[in-house]
């Protein structure tokens, strides 16, 4: 199975962070990178960390304790780290030349997927550093999904090509 890293860039909501963490655990994501002002339990004073832990736990339900993660405050450093790991850097964002996630495609390379801030998305200067953009086609009047929902859709589409019928990817009960 290929490497799949998720970069959380300037995600504001602890509940979105928790939901993304739970999805990442469910899909066997290899590593998470917290960057920008994305909240996690590694920042602030002890009482602030405890508050964040409780909020994130509401939706992560323990995934926050079992996933491999790191914080790289600067998004440019996070992108450089992922490239050093041999990953193609991909952003989930609408834009010129973006791949439509509804179109069948095998994702055979190591990938680092950037999920961006809830309201403004990922800035153009960061998109310019990405190897590819992925876009979820919208059928309704809204232009986008919530970041945790969009992240889940994209991660499933990327990951599903590496799953197999023998289900050897599933964890065995402990």
N, C-alpha and C positions, 0 to 999 in steps of 0.2 A: 504494500500500500504506500502511495506517495505521501510526502510530508505536506501537511496543511496547517498553516499558521494564521491566526486571526489577530489583526491589529485594531484595537478600539481607540479611535481618534476623537477626542473631545465629546464623548458621549456624556450627556448631563445627568440623566436619570439613573439612580441606583437600581431602580426596578428594571430598566432596560438592560443594564449591566448584568444583573442577576439572571434575567431571561436568556441573554446571550450565553452566559456561562453554562446554563443548564443545557442549551442546545449543543454547545461545544462538547460537553461531556457525552451527550447522547450520540453524537456523530464521531466521537473519537478524535477530536482535534488534537494535534500534537503540542501546540503551544499557543498561549495568548500573550499579546503585548499590550500593556496599558500605556497610552501616550497622551500628551496634552493634559487637559484637566479632567480626564476620565476618572471618576471616583473609584477607589478601591481601599482595602483595609490597610494598606501600607503607607498611607499619608495622614498627617495630622497628629495631634496629641492622643494619648490612650483613650480618653473618653470620646473623642471624635472618631477614632478608629472603631470603637465598639458600636457607636451609632451607625456607621457605614456598614459594619458587618451585619447588624440586625436587618437593615434595609435591604441589602443585597441578598441575604439569606432568605428573605420572604419569597423571592422568585427563583433563586439558585438552588435552594433546598439541599445544600451541602456540596454542590459542585465546586463552590469557591475553595473548598478545602482539599480537593483531589486533583484539580487541573494543574498542569505545568504552566507557570506564568512568570512574567518579568515586567518591570516598568522601565521604559526608555522614554524619558520626558519629551525629547525632541522627535517629531515625526520623521525628520530627515535622517536622524540616527537610526530610527526603527527600520526605515526602508533600507538603509545601508546594511544593517545587521541581517535582514532577510535575504538580501542579495548575496551576502557572504555565505549564507546557509544554502545557496543555490536555488533560491525560490524566484519564480516569476512573480512580480508585484502587480496585483490586480485590485481595482477599486470597484465597489458596488455604487455606481453613480450613473445617471443619465448623461450622455454626452456624445459628441461627434465620434463616430467609429465604434461605439459600444456594441458589444455582442448581446443579442437578445437571448436571455436565459431560457426562453421557450423553445429555441432551436436545439435539436439534439447535438450533443458534442461530447467527446471524451476529453477529460481533463487529466492527461497523463503525466504532466510535469509537477514538480514541487511548486506549491502556490502559497503566497501570503496575501490574504484578502483584507483590505482596509474597509472598515465600516465607520462612517462618519457621523458627525454631529446631527442631532435630530431635526433641527429647523433649517440650517443652511447647508448641510451636506459637507462635502469635501471641497476645499478651495481649489481654484484652477491651478495655482502654482504647485500643489501637491499632485493633482491629476496629471500634470505634465511629466511628472517623474514616474508615472505608472506605465507598465508594459501593456496593460489592457484595461478597458472598462467593461463591466457587466451591467446589464440593465434588465429589470423585470418589467415586462409589458403590462400596462395598466388598462383595465377594461371600464372602469368607472370614471367619475368626474375628478376625483383626487389624483394628484400627480405622483404620489408615492405611498408606500406602506410605512408603518412605524419601524424604526431601525431594528428592533429585535425580531419582528416578523420578517422583514426584508432579509436580514442576516440569516435567519433560519431557512428561508426559501433558497437563497444563494448557496449556502453551505450544503444543503441537501443535494442540489443540482451538481455541485462540484464533487461531493463525496460519493454519490450513488454509482458513478462509473467504476469505482474501485471495490464495490461490494460484490459478493458472489452468491450463487444459488446454494452453496453448501453452508452458508452463514458462519463461516469460520471467523468472521470479524466480530461476532457477538461475544461478549464477556461471559464466562462461565460463572454460575452461582458460587459464592464462597461458602 
